[in-house]
Amino acid sequence: MLIGYCRTSTVSQVYGLESQTQELIAAGCERIFSEQVSSVGKREQLELALGFAREGDTLIVTRADRLSRGVADLLGIIDRLEKRGVALRIMSFGGGVLDTANATSKLILTVLAATAAWEREVGRERQLEGIRKAKAAGKFVGRQPVVRRKGTQIMELHQQGMAAAAIAKQLGISRASTYRIIGEMSSGKAK
């Protein structure tokens, strides 16, 4: 079965959604999932489309940016589809069609995956180099754990008779961390 997915970022992009829908119908999609939500928002229709697809089906989108937030997200979606035996066809991908059912498209995706991994590693190396330089200059002290910063607040609420679970909920921290801080500060072992 050919399954279509289309998305626009805002409700005002009605024509963009209609255009994508028409392209998916012309491509032979029997079922189309559509939504108007930012790519960083919760994409409920995408999740429904991914859940609806069965082995042997093909999910079709007009462009990669309608489906994913970036390379890493695209590769994650493709991985989810491949594990279920579902192909992906992107109708406009750099001037051509990307279809995970063929070897050339799989090669392109392998290159994309390698590029994404390289970008993550280079970014990590830059970050570590920056931290090393900041430490050498005495400017880097590291991030203080959120719960430790709230230690005084935790103890004040605890001394007022508030239960650890209520403290955790009010301060937006875990119950286990709240118990740990109360224990450490009560016994004088606080760091």
PyMOL commands that set and color helices and strands:
alter all, ss='L'
color gray80, all
select helices_A, chain A and resi 14-26+44-52+64-67+71-83+103-136+146-149+151-159+164-171+175-187
alter helices_A, ss='H'
color red, helices_A
select strands_A, chain A and resi 2-8+31-36+58-63+87-93+96-99
alter strands_A, ss='S'
color yellow, strands_A
deselect
rebuild
show_as cartoon
